[in-house]
Amino acid sequence: MNNVFSPRGRAISAVALCLASLSMPAAHAALAIGAPAPDFSADAALAGQPYRFVLADALKKGPVVLYFYPKAFTSGCTVEAHQFAEATPKFAAMGATVLGMSNDDIDTLKKFSVEACRNQFTVAADPGAKIIKQYDATMAVVPNMAGRISYVISPQGKVLLAYSSLDPDGHVSAAMKAVEQWKAGQPAKP
């Protein structure tokens, strides 16, 4: 018998969720350009190592690319994680920090940070969807699950970009463009 608690049942459920998400309306990013980004801290993992991510601390170093995704290890979320992993060195060269967030638990994200994120960037757990809701990043038909929304937040804590699309393609390029524009507007260092 295949129920959602068996390994086969969980796999079928994950595939069904992934396929269903293709026909679901995308979440709509409600945080407007220039709006203050809600501050938060969350359990996170980088290269399999857990730690506490604090947005205010990351913003002291430069902009933060915060992207929300529905579920670790599903096909679209894995594709998106691979794309962000490939782009992370370029984001870092411009002073930006990449952070992925979902309502997965931290143990799942420790594995996801190694396998899908390729040890390149941090993923954070929001199992109660509190942060997801603060960023109006919930999936329309599953309110405790994140939609696929990317934000770029300036070091001053303001939204520079809000990009919403269930298609994982386009998020990295939109975020990269926003960070490049931010970087171009910064005074040259002597």
C-alpha positions in Angstrom: 0.0 0.0 0.0 1.3 3.4 -0.9 0.4 6.1 1.6 2.1 9.4 2.1 4.1 8.0 5.0 5.8 5.3 2.9 9.0 6.2 0.9 7.1 5.5 -2.3 4.1 7.5 -1.1 6.4 10.5 -0.2 8.0 10.3 -3.7 4.6 10.2 -5.4 3.4 13.1 -3.3 6.5 15.2 -4.1 6.1 14.5 -7.9 2.3 15.3 -7.6 3.2 18.6 -5.8 5.8 19.5 -8.4 3.4 18.8 -11.3 0.5 20.6 -9.6 2.6 23.6 -9.0 3.1 24.0 -12.7 -0.6 24.7 -13.1 -1.0 26.8 -9.9 -1.1 30.5 -10.0 2.2 32.0 -8.9 2.4 33.9 -5.7 2.5 37.6 -6.1 5.2 39.5 -4.4 3.5 42.2 -2.5 6.5 44.0 -1.2 7.0 47.0 -3.5 10.3 48.3 -4.7 11.6 50.7 -2.1 9.5 49.1 0.7 11.3 48.1 3.9 12.2 44.4 4.0 11.1 42.7 7.2 14.0 41.8 9.4 14.4 38.2 10.5 16.6 35.5 11.8 16.3 31.8 11.0 17.9 28.4 11.4 20.0 27.9 8.3 22.6 25.7 6.7 25.6 26.3 4.6 27.6 23.3 3.2 25.7 21.1 5.6 26.6 23.1 8.7 23.8 24.6 10.7 23.9 28.2 12.0 21.6 31.1 12.7 21.2 33.4 9.7 20.4 37.0 10.7 19.3 39.3 7.9 20.6 42.5 9.7 24.1 41.0 10.0 24.1 39.9 6.3 23.0 43.4 5.2 26.1 45.0 6.9 28.2 43.2 4.2 26.1 44.2 1.2 22.8 43.4 -0.5 21.0 40.1 0.1 19.4 38.0 -2.6 16.5 36.3 -0.8 14.7 33.7 -2.8 11.7 31.6 -1.7 11.0 28.2 -3.1 8.3 25.6 -2.5 10.1 22.4 -1.4 13.7 21.1 -1.3 14.6 18.2 -3.6 11.7 18.8 -6.0 12.7 19.2 -9.6 12.1 22.9 -10.1 13.6 23.8 -6.7 16.7 21.7 -7.4 17.1 23.4 -10.8 16.8 26.8 -9.2 19.3 25.9 -6.5 21.8 24.7 -9.1 21.4 28.0 -11.0 21.9 30.1 -7.8 24.9 27.9 -6.9 26.6 28.6 -10.2 25.9 32.3 -9.8 26.9 32.7 -6.2 30.6 33.5 -6.8 29.5 36.4 -9.1 27.0 37.6 -6.5 29.7 37.4 -3.8 32.2 39.4 -6.0 29.6 42.2 -6.0 29.2 42.0 -2.2 25.9 40.2 -2.3 24.8 37.3 -0.1 22.5 34.6 -1.5 19.9 33.0 0.8 17.2 30.5 -0.2 14.2 29.9 2.1 11.4 27.3 2.3 9.2 25.8 5.0 11.4 22.7 5.0 13.0 21.6 8.3 16.6 22.3 9.0 17.7 18.6 8.7 16.3 18.5 5.2 18.1 21.8 4.4 21.4 20.6 5.7 21.3 17.9 3.0 19.9 20.3 0.4 22.7 22.8 1.1 25.2 20.2 0.1 23.5 18.4 -2.7 21.5 21.0 -4.6 23.1 24.2 -3.4 26.5 22.6 -3.9 28.0 24.2 -0.7 27.8 27.6 -2.4 25.1 29.4 -0.5 22.9 29.3 2.6 19.3 27.9 2.8 17.1 28.8 5.7 14.2 26.9 7.4 10.8 28.6 8.0 8.7 25.6 9.1 5.9 27.8 10.5 6.0 30.0 7.3 6.2 33.1 9.5 8.9 34.8 7.3 7.3 33.5 4.1 4.1 35.3 5.2 6.0 38.5 6.2 7.4 38.6 2.6 4.0 37.8 1.1 5.7 34.8 -0.5 3.1 32.1 0.1 1.8 29.9 -2.6 -1.9 30.8 -3.3 -3.3 27.3 -2.9 -1.0 26.1 -0.1 -0.7 29.1 2.3 2.1 27.5 4.5 4.3 26.8 1.5 6.4 29.4 -0.2 5.8 30.3 -3.8 8.8 31.0 -6.1 9.7 34.6 -5.4 13.0 36.3 -5.4 13.9 39.6 -3.6 17.0 41.7 -3.6 17.3 43.7 -0.5 19.7 46.7 -0.3 22.1 47.1 2.7 19.7 49.8 3.9 17.0 47.2 4.2 14.9 48.3 1.2 13.5 46.1 -1.5 15.4 46.6 -4.8 13.7 43.7 -6.7 10.6 41.5 -6.3 10.4 38.8 -9.0 7.7 36.2 -9.0 7.4 33.2 -11.3 6.9 29.5 -10.7 9.4 28.9 -13.5 12.8 28.6 -11.9 14.5 30.1 -14.9 14.7 33.9 -14.8 15.2 34.3 -11.0 19.0 34.4 -11.1 19.2 36.7 -14.1 16.6 39.2 -12.6 18.5 39.2 -9.2 21.8 39.5 -10.9 20.6 42.5 -12.9 19.3 44.2 -9.7 22.6 43.6 -7.9 24.6 44.9 -10.8 22.4 48.1 -10.9 22.9 48.5 -7.2 26.6 48.0 -7.5 26.9 50.5 -10.4 25.2 53.1 -8.2 27.7 52.8 -5.4 30.6 55.3 -5.0 33.9 54.0 -6.2 36.2 53.0 -3.3 39.6 54.8 -3.3 
